[in-house]
Each structure stands twice: as C-alpha cells, then as structure tokens.
C-alpha cells in the first residue's frame, strides 16, 4: 500500500525534493552543522531502501522542522555560505520556501499515516511484535 501511495504525483514530487535536499545538505559538512544548529541537533533522516516507511519518516521530520528550515535558508549565515549560491543551494531554498511543497508534505503524510504508525510498531526492533 505504501508503494502505491508513493506513486501518486504529489507524493513522488515531494519525496524527490526531500531526497535531493537531504543529499545536498548531507554532502556539505558546514550545511549539516548549520542545519543541526537551526533544528536543535535534529536529523532529517536520509531515505533508505532497507525500511518500508523511511521516506515517510523523513517527510515527517521535514514537516516537524518546517519553521526551523525556513529560518535556516533565510538567515544571513545561509547567505554567507558559498553553497547557497550554487544551483543546488538555490533549489534547496526554493523548495523550503514553497507553500506547495509543504502542502504536498502534509498530503503525503496524511494518506499513509495510520499504516506507517502500525507498521512501525509491528516492525520495531525494541519490542517484539504481538
């Protein structure tokens, strides 16, 4: 079911944008440091193939850190970095400031929310599934 949800155009678009932003931020150590500073050391979680719901967990982290990410890309500190002037940095800023991006994040989270929550409980490493 999650794969089918992931094939919806709005969900595909927002997932691709998150994957791009994660890749761009995590490749540049100063950007990771700045992101952690603005998000109180939170991680954005990189999407992986190994877990079924990792992409949706990543979207949830983006949603949770929405205001902090906006503050980051509009800060003077962001503007002073050379990566903010590159095409990738400009894309990251554009995505984070787009209202449509955040609407699609919410849309993508609402659809599979209950399924992801149930699967996380059943597939957790901490407690045996009942």
Rosetta blueprint (number, residue, H / E / L):
1 X L
2 X H
3 X H
4 X H
5 X H
6 X H
7 X L
8 X L
9 X H
10 X H
11 X H
12 X H
13 X H
14 X H
15 X H
16 X H
17 X H
18 X H
19 X H
20 X H
21 X H
22 X H
23 X H
24 X H
25 X H
26 X H
27 X H
28 X L
29 X H
30 X H
31 X H
32 X H
33 X H
34 X H
35 X H
36 X H
37 X H
38 X H
39 X L
40 X L
41 X L
42 X L
43 X L
44 X L
45 X L
46 X L
47 X L
48 X L
49 X L
50 X L
51 X L
52 X L
53 X L
54 X H
55 X H
56 X H
57 X H
58 X H
59 X H
60 X H
61 X H
62 X H
63 X H
64 X H
65 X L
66 X H
67 X H
68 X H
69 X H
70 X H
71 X H
72 X H
73 X H
74 X L
75 X L
76 X H
77 X H
78 X H
79 X H
80 X H
81 X L
82 X H
83 X H
84 X H
85 X H
86 X L
87 X H
88 X H
89 X H
90 X H
91 X H
92 X H
93 X H
94 X H
95 X H
96 X H
97 X H
98 X L
99 X H
100 X H
101 X H
102 X H
103 X H
104 X H
105 X H
106 X H
107 X H
108 X H
109 X H
110 X H
111 X H
112 X H
113 X H
114 X H
115 X H
116 X H
117 X H
118 X H
119 X H
120 X H
121 X H
122 X H
123 X L
124 X L
125 X L
126 X L
127 X L
128 X L
129 X L
130 X L
